[in-house]
Amino acid sequence: QVRLVESGGGLVQPGGSLRLSCAGSGFTFRGYDMSWYRQPPGMEREMVATATSRNRGGTVLYTDSVKGRFTISRDNSKQMLYLQMDNLKPEDTAVYYCHAEVPRSGLGGWGQGTQVTVSS
């Protein structure tokens, strides 16, 4: 059973940085594509960044609005996923979710989310 627990959210001023962490358990972490999604207030959930598993190429993808500011990374040995967020903007305010998936298998799950608020 996929279990994901996010941490690291909080309140930060524009231009500041935060590092989100996601601890995975109950599944073979290295075999899953791992992603960060976010859901701003009143809006739909959107993909922020994805790090595919090594056997699917180890590819890193970002949504255009965070390119050059956010960095996704994974440590398979620790079953951890990270999102380093720099130069944060008010429009980055959202609940951030960790997601694990084996594409087209039905295997995967979501974390409970962590709030990120960017405001002066």
N, C-alpha and C positions, 0 to 999 in steps of 0.2 A: 504494500500500500504506500503510495507516494505521500510523503509528509514534507512540507516546506514551511520554514519559519523565517520571516524577514525581520530585520532590525536595522537601526541606523537612521531612521527618519527624524524629522524635527523642523524647527523654525530657523531659517537662515536669511540673511540680508541679500539683496541682489548683488551679484558678483562673487558671492561666497561659494563654499564647497561643502559637499556631504559625500559620505561613502556608505552605500547600502550593502548589506550582507544578507545572504539567504543560505540557511543550513538545510541540506537535504538528508532524508533518512527513509528507510523502508524500501528502497529501490536501488538498482545499479546505476548510480549517478553518471558514470562515464559513458553509458550507452544512450543517454537522453540528450536531446537538444534542450538547452536552457535559455530562457528569455526573461527580460524585464518588460512588463506592460505598465501602463499608467491610466488612471481614469480621473480627469479633471472634474471639478464640480459641475453637474448638469450635463456632462458630455459622455460619449461612449468610450469604452476602454480601447486603448491603442497600443500597438507594439512599439517599444522604445529601442530595444537592442536584443540581438540573438547571438548566441555562441553555439554553433552546432557541435555534435559529438565528433570525435576524431574519425570514426569510421564513416561519417558523412561529410568529411572534408575539413572539419575544424574551422569552418567559415564564421566570420564575425560580420554582422549586419547592423546598421543603425537607421532609424528614421531620420529624414533630412534635417529636422529641426534641432537635433542634438549632435549632429556630426561635428567633430572638432572640440566638443565640450564634455561629452560623456565617454567613458571607457568601460566596456564590459570585460570581465575576466572570470575564469573558473579555475578551481583547484580540485581536480578529480580525486586526489589522494585524501583530501579533507572533506570531500562532498560539499564544497562551498561555491557559491556564485556571488560575484561582487558587481557593483555599479559605482564607479567613481564619477561624481558629477561636479564639474567645475564651471565657473562663470554662470552660476544659476540665475535664471530670470523669473519674474513673477509668473510668466506663462508656464513654467515648469511645475507650478503648484498642482498637486494631484495625490491620490493614493497610488502608491507603487506596489505592484504585485510581481512575485516570482512565479514562473511557470516552467514546468518540465513536460516534455513530450517526446514520444517516439512517433514520428509522422506516419499517418495512415495505419496505425495499429490500434487506436483506441486507448493506448496507455498514456497516462499523464496526470497532472493535477496542478492545483493552484495553492499559493500561500494565502494567508489571511489579509495581507496588505500592510503597508506602513505609510503614514502620512508625511508628505513633504510640503512645507509651506515656505514660499519665498516672498518675503515682504519686509519693507523698511518700517 
